[in-house]
Every structure is written in C-alpha cells, then in structure tokens.
Amino acid sequence: MTSQLTLAQMANEVLMTADGHEKTTLSRRYAAAWRQARNEARDEVGHSSDCAIKIGTAQPPLHPARPQKPELLNPRDVPKRKPGSEAGRIALLHAVAHIELNAVDLHWDIIARFSHVPLPIGFFDDWVKAADEESKHFKLMCDCLEALGSHYGALPAHAGMWRAAEDTAEDLMGRLAVVPMVLEARGLDVTPGMINVFRNAKNTRAVEALEVIYAEEVSHVAYGSKWFYFLCGRDNLDPKVVFHQLVRKYFRGALKPPFNEEKRADAGIPPDFYWPLTEDIKPIAGV
C-alpha cells in the first residue's frame, strides 16, 4: 500500500517503471498521496513538519527504467526538425514529450538520491509538485501527438539528457545548478517560439498545452534557485560565485542566448548568473 512506503521508496518505484504512461500515472498517484498526507498533517497538528508518509532513504538506480521506444541516439544523430511542416511539428512535440518524461525522473531522482541530506520538508513538497506537473505535461504532449496520428516512441530521441543527473549524482548543489537553473531555464527561452509555431499552424490543442507547460516551468526553475540559495546561505557561500563554479564543472559547452530575462528573473535567476557563462566554459582548476 502507498501508506506503507516512504517518499524515497515511492520515488524509486517511479524511477524503476519503464513505460512512459505507467511511469507518469504512478508519479501522479504518489504525488496525490503525498499531498493528501501533508494536508492531513497540517489539519491535525497545525503545522507542516509531521507527515504520515516519512521521507525515508533509498538507493536509486544510476539510470531510470526506460521504454524500448523511442530509440535513443547521440545528440548529433537526432534528425533536425523543420517545424514548417506537419512532420516537423510532430517531431517537435515528440522532443518535448521526451524532455518532460526525463524531467519526471529527474525530479523523483533528486528526492530519492538526496533524501539523506538534512533539508526542510518544503524541499520535498516542491519536487513532488514539480514531478506531478511534469507527468501532466508528458500526458498533454502525448495527447497532442495522438491528435496528429503519432505517439511517443514513434521517433528517435536525444540520449544525452540524463548525463547531467549522472554527473551530479553526489552533488546536490551541482544538481540544482545544472538541471533546473540551466537545463530547465533553457525551456523558458525556447518555449515562446514553439508556441508561435503551433499558433501559426492553428493547432489550438498544442498551443494550450505548451502554454500550460510554459507557465508551470517557471516554478520548477524557481524551486531550483530557491533551494540553491538556501544551501548557499546555510554554508555562508556566495550563490553567484558557486553557481559559476558548478556550471563550469558539470555543464558541457557555453550557455546560448537569447535568454528570456523576464521569466528567468521571475524564477530567481538574475542576468549576472548566466551571461558570464555564454563564452566557452572551461573547468576551473581545482574544482
């Protein structure tokens, strides 16, 4: 039963579920169970520090379970998308679905992998909510694909998306810096253009789905910056200096403008965090 599992165990079960639809359905079920337990704790105790579902600990897999399809290719080998055609727009939706499914695993992984770190319970609230919303986003993209006669798994996909999780498997601050504050922040830069592609194609379903994703991704990036600042503050570190060090250590290549400065600011990331990283990133000696 769900109530007998810890949150870390729930996270592990999601990570070990291969099928995308089963993974996201389980993700949403566990997120609802966590939300209910947290709400009951508030009602009964009057504060949010106690919960019927304990955080627990887990040993998550280095790689989450994945379906047999899509075929995962080296990023250089993924066919280029031409969004002016319907085939190109299908490829674009498929790519977003793949990103969202990876995000589900990334958010549950940060819960399971770092559940041993002393953190406020709000940290886990935030990432459960993010995982729940990413699960919804995956299902929205699948609905859009099916409306166009396709499905997730019909096309090859990017094999390098889990690399950041592997590289930061033992570094919580590195994970926060690279995944939400770099990779997910990139989504804030490119999603408005994708929305325009489907608006021009008069695909209302895709426009509405992408607008939901765009609005909710700001919060996911904000969770990253919020807890990054928290950890820096706890250790009396300069967040900007540490962010630059960690991105240079873990991220391959330079950050690429143009940037959505308004939405990045809404998510707690000021321009002096990312503009200095637009030049070729070279590892800092000793980092």
N, C-alpha and C positions, 0 to 999 in steps of 0.2 A: 504493500500500500504506500501511496505517496507520503502519508504522515509519518511512516517509519523511516523514510530516507532523510538524510541531511541534505542541505542545499548543495554541498560539494558533490555528493553522490548523484543528485539529480543532474547536475552539470555534466558529470561523467557519462551518465546514460545518454544524454543528448549527443555528446561527442562520439559515442560508440554506435550511434544509429546512422546507417548508411544512406537509406533512401531519403531524398530531399523532403518529400511531402510528409513522411513519417517523422523525420527529424524536427521539422517545424511545427507539426501538430503536437509532438511531445514537448517541445520547447514552450509552446503557448500554454499547455496544460500545467506544466511545472511552474511557469510564471504566475498563472492564476492561483495555484495552490500557495505559493509564497506570498502573494499579495493578500490572499484571504487570511493566512496565518498572521501576517503583520498587522492587518486591520483588527483582527480579534485581539491581538496583544495590546494594541492601543486602547481598545474599548474596555478591556478587562482590567488593565493595570494602570492606564492613564499615561503611559509613556511608551517609547518605541524601542526600548533596549531589550525587552524579553520577547521571545517568539517560540511557538510550539515546534517549528522547524528549526533545528540547530544548523549552524554554519558547517561544522564538521571539517574534515580534511579529505583529500583524495589524491590519487596518483594518476593524473590524466595522461592519455596517450600523447606521444610527441606529434602524431598525425591523427586527425579525426577520421572516422569512417566516412567513406565516400561511395556514391553510386558508381556502377560500371560505366555509365554515360553521364556527363559528356567525357569525351577523350580529352585528356589534359596535355597541352603542348607547351613547349618553350615559348615564352612571350614573343620571340622573334618569328615564330612559325604560325602564330594565330593569324588567319586571313584578315586583311584590312577591311573595315566596314565602310560602305558608301551609303550614308543614310538617305540619299535622294531616291533610292528605290525601296520597294516593299521588302525585298530580301535584305537590304541593308538595315532597314528599321527592325526587322525580326532579329538580325544579328545583334543590334544594339540592345534590344530588350533581353536577349539571351545573356549578353555580357552583364547587364545589370542584375539579372536573376542570379548569376554565378557569384557576383560580388556580395549580394545580400545573403546567400547561403553561407559563404565564407564568414560573413560578419556574425551570423548566428553562432557559429563555432568559436569565433574569436571572443565574443562576449561571455559565453559559457566557460571558455577556457581560462579567462582571466579570473573568474570566480573559483574554479577548481584548482588552478595552478597556484594561486596566491592566497588560498583560504587559510593558510597557516600564518600569514602576516597579520599582526595586530592592527586592525582597522575598524573605524566606526561602522555600525551596521548599515548606515546610509550608503556606503560604498557598494554593498551587495544589492541594496534596493535599486540603485542606479543601473547596474549592469544587468540585473534581471529584466528591468523595464526595457533597456536597450535591446536585449536578446529577443524579448517578446515582440518589439516593434520590427526588428529585422526579419523575424519569422513572418509577420504580416506582410512586409514588403516583398519577400520572396513569393508568397502566395499571390499577391497582386500582380507581380511580373508574370507568373505562370498563367494567370487568367488572361493577361494581355496577349501572351504568346498563343494560347489556345484559341483566342478570338481571331487570330491571324492564321490558324491552321497549323501551328507549330507547337513545340513543347520544350521544356528544359531537358537538355541531353541530346537534342537534335543536332547541335553544332559543337565543334571543339571549343575548348575554353583555356584560359590562362592557367598555367601550372605553378606560377611563382607567387601566388597570393598568400600562401601560408608561410613563406620564408621569414617574414617579419616576426611571426609567432615563434618559430624555431629559434631565431637569433636572440630573442628576448625572453626565452623560457625561464631564465633565472634572474631576470632583472625587471622588477615591476615598474620602476620609473622609466626604464627604456621602453617597455611595452606601451605605457601611456603616451610617451613622447612620439613614438613612431606609428602606432596604429591609429588611435583617434586623432592625434594632433597633426599628423602628416597625411596618412593614407585616407582617413575619412574626411579630413578637411579638404582634400582634393575633390571629393564629391561635391562639396559646396561650390567649388569653382566651375565644375563642368555640367552640373545638372540643369541650370537655366538654359544652356544651349540645347540640351536634349529635349527639354520641354518644348522649345521652339520648333525643333524638328517635327515632333508629333502634332503640334498645333498647326503647322503649315500643311501637314498631311491630313488634317481634320480627323485625327484619331483621338476622340474625346476621352475614351477609356484610358489610354496610355497617358494623356496629359494629366488627368485627375490622379492617376496612380503615382506618377512622378512628382506631382505637387505635394502629395502626402509624404512621400519619401523625403523630399527636399526640406519640408517643414520639420520633420522629426529628426533628420540627421543633424541639424544644428544642436539639438540637445545631446546627441551622442558625442559629438566633438566637445561640447561643453562639459560633459562628465569627465572626459579625459583631462581637460585643462584644470578642472576643479580639483581632481584628486592628485594631479601632478603638483599643483600649487600647495596642496595640503601636505604632501610628503616633503616638498622642499622646505616649507615652513617648519615642519616638525624637526628637520635636521639643520635648520638655520642656513639654508642654501639659497643662492641667487637663482630664481627659476629660469631667467633668460640664458645665463651662462651654462647652466646644467642642460637645458634644452639643446643648445647648440652642440655641446659635447656629445650628448647621447645620439642626436641625429647624425652627426659626423661618424659616430662609431657604428651605428646599426643600419643606416639608410644608404642604399646604393645609388649614387648619382646626385644631381642637383635638383632642388625644388624648381618647378617650372611655372612662371607667370603665364597668363594673367591670373591674379588672385581675386577672389570675392571678398574684398576687405571688409565690407559691411557685415556679412554673415560670419566671417572669421572673428570679427570683433564681438559680435553677439555671443559667440561661443567662447570668448575669453582669451583669444589669441591675437595680440597686437602685431602690427606690421614689423616691428623690430625683432620679432621672433623668427619670421620666415624670410624676409627679404635678404638678410645676410647669407642665407643658405642657397641663394639662386646661382651662385658660382659653383664650379666643380667642387664637390665635397671631398676633402682628403682627411683621412683619420688623423686625429691629434696624437702626437707622440705621448705614450704613457697612458692613453685612455683605453 
